[in-house]
Amino acid sequence: MTDCPEGFTLAELDKKRVPAVAELEKICFSEPWSEKSLEYLIGSGHTFAAVCESADGRLAGYISADCLFDEAAVLNLAVHPDFRRRGIAQALTDRLIEHAREAGIKRITLEVRPSNEAALSLYGKLGFSEYGRIPRHYRLPSEDALIMNLYL
């Protein structure tokens, strides 16, 4: 089982946690997902989604990925600014990797802004490697996306 930083727990994203995740989306992303989109996500039957919560029940972060056939595509990974630099993102990503291995997934792929140095450092540490680039993929602000893969 994936280790979580002391004082935090991992759980499955369920309907009762959707409002908190939608609020975290607004804090972390320039184009946040709505509650309706998040509810669809967890009801799709092919999505992995987990949250990390503090001992007092606050949402510290979440991760989601589409898992189809033998591939997982990370949709979002977000950590609340109050909880950054505590290992939350790594715990969430480790849990996804653990799930992928259990499900027989062969590759995890994700897109990340080249300017997101913290994410690039984490993904490199976990064994992801750069595969390609999508010009002007992100908006607000406009930026390329790096495609990264982890082969399991």
GIPE-V787531 format. One record per pair of residues at least 12 apart in sequence whose ideal C-beta (glycine too) atoms are under 10 Angstrom apart, sorted by sequence separation. I is the first residue (numbers start at 0). J is the second residue. If there is no record, write none. Layout:
# GIPE-V787531
I_J ; I_J
This chain:
# GIPE-V787531
20_32 ; 21_33 ; 22_34 ; 24_36 ; 49_61 ; 50_62 ; 62_74 ; 63_75 ; 64_76 ; 76_88 ; 78_90 ; 95_107 ; 132_144 ; 133_145 ; 21_34 ; 24_37 ; 48_61 ; 49_62 ; 50_63 ; 62_75 ; 63_76 ; 78_91 ; 109_122 ; 131_144 ; 132_145 ; 133_146 ; 20_34 ; 21_35 ; 48_62 ; 49_63 ; 61_75 ; 62_76 ; 63_77 ; 77_91 ; 95_109 ; 131_145 ; 132_146 ; 17_32 ; 21_36 ; 47_62 ; 48_63 ; 49_64 ; 61_76 ; 62_77 ; 76_91 ; 92_107 ; 107_122 ; 130_145 ; 131_146 ; 17_33 ; 18_34 ; 21_37 ; 47_63 ; 48_64 ; 60_76 ; 61_77 ; 62_78 ; 76_92 ; 111_127 ; 113_129 ; 129_145 ; 130_146 ; 131_147 ; 17_34 ; 20_37 ; 21_38 ; 46_63 ; 47_64 ; 60_77 ; 61_78 ; 92_109 ; 129_146 ; 130_147 ; 131_148 ; 17_35 ; 46_64 ; 47_65 ; 59_77 ; 60_78 ; 61_79 ; 107_125 ; 109_127 ; 111_129 ; 127_145 ; 129_147 ; 130_148 ; 17_36 ; 18_37 ; 45_64 ; 46_65 ; 47_66 ; 58_77 ; 59_78 ; 60_79 ; 73_92 ; 76_95 ; 107_126 ; 108_127 ; 113_132 ; 127_146 ; 128_147 ; 129_148 ; 14_34 ; 17_37 ; 20_40 ; 45_65 ; 46_66 ; 58_78 ; 59_79 ; 107_127 ; 127_147 ; 128_148 ; 16_37 ; 17_38 ; 20_41 ; 45_66 ; 46_67 ; 58_79 ; 109_130 ; 110_131 ; 126_147 ; 127_148 ; 128_149 ; 41_63 ; 43_65 ; 44_66 ; 45_67 ; 57_79 ; 59_81 ; 60_82 ; 73_95 ; 108_130 ; 110_132 ; 115_137 ; 125_147 ; 126_148 ; 127_149 ; 128_150 ; 14_37 ; 17_40 ; 40_63 ; 43_66 ; 45_68 ; 59_82 ; 60_83 ; 108_131 ; 110_133 ; 114_137 ; 122_145 ; 126_149 ; 127_150 ; 14_38 ; 17_41 ; 37_61 ; 40_64 ; 47_71 ; 57_81 ; 58_82 ; 59_83 ; 71_95 ; 106_130 ; 112_136 ; 113_137 ; 123_147 ; 125_149 ; 126_150 ; 12_37 ; 16_41 ; 40_65 ; 46_71 ; 57_82 ; 60_85 ; 62_87 ; 71_96 ; 111_136 ; 112_137 ; 122_147 ; 126_151 ; 37_63 ; 45_71 ; 47_73 ; 48_74 ; 53_79 ; 59_85 ; 61_87 ; 62_88 ; 92_118 ; 110_136 ; 111_137 ; 114_140 ; 119_145 ; 122_148 ; 14_41 ; 23_50 ; 47_74 ; 48_75 ; 51_78 ; 60_87 ; 71_98 ; 110_137 ; 115_142 ; 118_145 ; 122_149 ; 12_40 ; 13_41 ; 14_42 ; 20_48 ; 46_74 ; 51_79 ; 53_81 ; 59_87 ; 60_88 ; 62_90 ; 63_91 ; 64_92 ; 71_99 ; 112_140 ; 114_142 ; 119_147 ; 12_41 ; 53_82 ; 59_88 ; 62_91 ; 66_95 ; 70_99 ; 88_117 ; 92_121 ; 96_125 ; 113_142 ; 114_143 ; 118_147 ; 11_41 ; 20_50 ; 52_82 ; 60_90 ; 61_91 ; 62_92 ; 69_99 ; 88_118 ; 92_122 ; 95_125 ; 96_126 ; 112_142 ; 113_143 ; 115_145 ; 17_48 ; 19_50 ; 32_63 ; 51_82 ; 59_90 ; 60_91 ; 62_93 ; 64_95 ; 71_102 ; 112_143 ; 113_144 ; 16_48 ; 53_85 ; 59_91 ; 62_94 ; 63_95 ; 66_98 ; 89_121 ; 92_124 ; 93_125 ; 112_144 ; 113_145 ; 16_49 ; 19_52 ; 27_60 ; 62_95 ; 66_99 ; 69_102 ; 71_104 ; 76_109 ; 84_117 ; 88_121 ; 92_125 ; 110_143 ; 111_144 ; 112_145 ; 12_46 ; 16_50 ; 27_61 ; 40_74 ; 51_85 ; 53_87 ; 64_98 ; 69_103 ; 70_104 ; 71_105 ; 72_106 ; 73_107 ; 75_109 ; 83_117 ; 88_122 ; 110_144 ; 111_145 ; 12_47 ; 13_48 ; 23_58 ; 40_75 ; 51_86 ; 52_87 ; 64_99 ; 68_103 ; 69_104 ; 70_105 ; 71_106 ; 72_107 ; 73_108 ; 74_109 ; 76_111 ; 86_121 ; 89_124 ; 92_127 ; 109_144 ; 110_145 ; 111_146 ; 11_47 ; 12_48 ; 16_52 ; 22_58 ; 23_59 ; 51_87 ; 62_98 ; 66_102 ; 68_104 ; 69_105 ; 70_106 ; 71_107 ; 72_108 ; 73_109 ; 74_110 ; 89_125 ; 109_145 ; 110_146 ; 111_147 ; 11_48 ; 12_49 ; 13_50 ; 19_56 ; 23_60 ; 24_61 ; 50_87 ; 51_88 ; 66_103 ; 67_104 ; 68_105 ; 69_106 ; 70_107 ; 71_108 ; 72_109 ; 73_110 ; 88_125 ; 109_146 ; 110_147 ; 11_49 ; 12_50 ; 19_57 ; 20_58 ; 23_61 ; 37_75 ; 66_104 ; 70_108 ; 71_109 ; 72_110 ; 73_111 ; 108_146 ; 109_147 ; 10_49 ; 11_50 ; 19_58 ; 51_90 ; 78_117 ; 108_147 ; 109_148 ; 9_49 ; 10_50 ; 18_58 ; 20_60 ; 51_91 ; 64_104 ; 78_118 ; 107_147 ; 108_148 ; 109_149 ; 9_50 ; 10_51 ; 20_61 ; 49_90 ; 50_91 ; 66_107 ; 107_148 ; 108_149 ; 8_50 ; 9_51 ; 10_52 ; 16_58 ; 19_61 ; 32_74 ; 49_91 ; 76_118 ; 106_148 ; 107_149 ; 108_150 ; 8_51 ; 9_52 ; 20_63 ; 32_75 ; 48_91 ; 49_92 ; 51_94 ; 64_107 ; 65_108 ; 106_149 ; 107_150 ; 7_51 ; 8_52 ; 31_75 ; 50_94 ; 64_108 ; 105_149 ; 106_150 ; 107_151 ; 7_52 ; 8_53 ; 16_61 ; 32_77 ; 49_94 ; 64_109 ; 76_121 ; 104_149 ; 105_150 ; 106_151 ; 6_52 ; 7_53 ; 8_54 ; 12_58 ; 31_77 ; 49_95 ; 76_122 ; 105_151 ; 4_51 ; 6_53 ; 7_54 ; 28_75 ; 47_94 ; 48_95 ; 104_151 ; 1_49 ; 3_51 ; 6_54 ; 8_56 ; 27_75 ; 47_95 ; 103_151 ; 3_52 ; 4_53 ; 5_54 ; 6_55 ; 12_61 ; 27_76 ; 28_77 ; 49_98 ; 73_122 ; 102_151 ; 7_57 ; 9_59 ; 12_62 ; 27_77 ; 99_149 ; 8_59 ; 9_60 ; 10_61 ; 12_63 ; 24_75 ; 26_77 ; 27_78 ; 47_98 ; 100_151 ; 7_59 ; 9_61 ; 23_75 ; 26_78 ; 27_79 ; 47_99 ; 99_151 ; 6_59 ; 7_60 ; 9_62 ; 24_77 ; 26_79 ; 27_80 ; 96_149 ; 23_77 ; 26_80 ; 73_127 ; 95_149 ; 4_59 ; 20_75 ; 23_78 ; 26_81 ; 47_102 ; 96_151 ; 3_59 ; 23_79 ; 20_77 ; 22_79 ; 23_80 ; 47_104 ; 92_149 ; 19_79 ; 73_147 ; 7_82 ; 73_149 ; 4_82 ; 7_85 ; 9_87 ; 70_148 ; 71_149 ; 6_85 ; 7_86 ; 5_85 ; 7_87 ; 71_151 ; 4_85 ; 5_86 ; 9_90 ; 4_86 ; 8_90 ; 9_91 ; 69_151 ; 3_86 ; 4_87 ; 7_90 ; 11_94 ; 2_86 ; 3_87 ; 9_93 ; 10_94 ; 4_89 ; 9_94 ; 3_89 ; 4_90 ; 2_89 ; 3_90 ; 1_89 ; 2_90 ; 3_91 ; 1_90 ; 1_91 ; 3_93 ; 1_92 ; 2_93 ; 3_94 ; 1_93 ; 2_94 ; 0_93 ; 1_94 ; 0_94 ; 1_95 ; 1_96 ; 1_97 ; 0_97 ; 1_98 ; 30_137 ; 29_137 ; 30_138 ; 28_137 ; 29_138 ; 30_139 ; 29_139 ; 28_139 ; 29_140
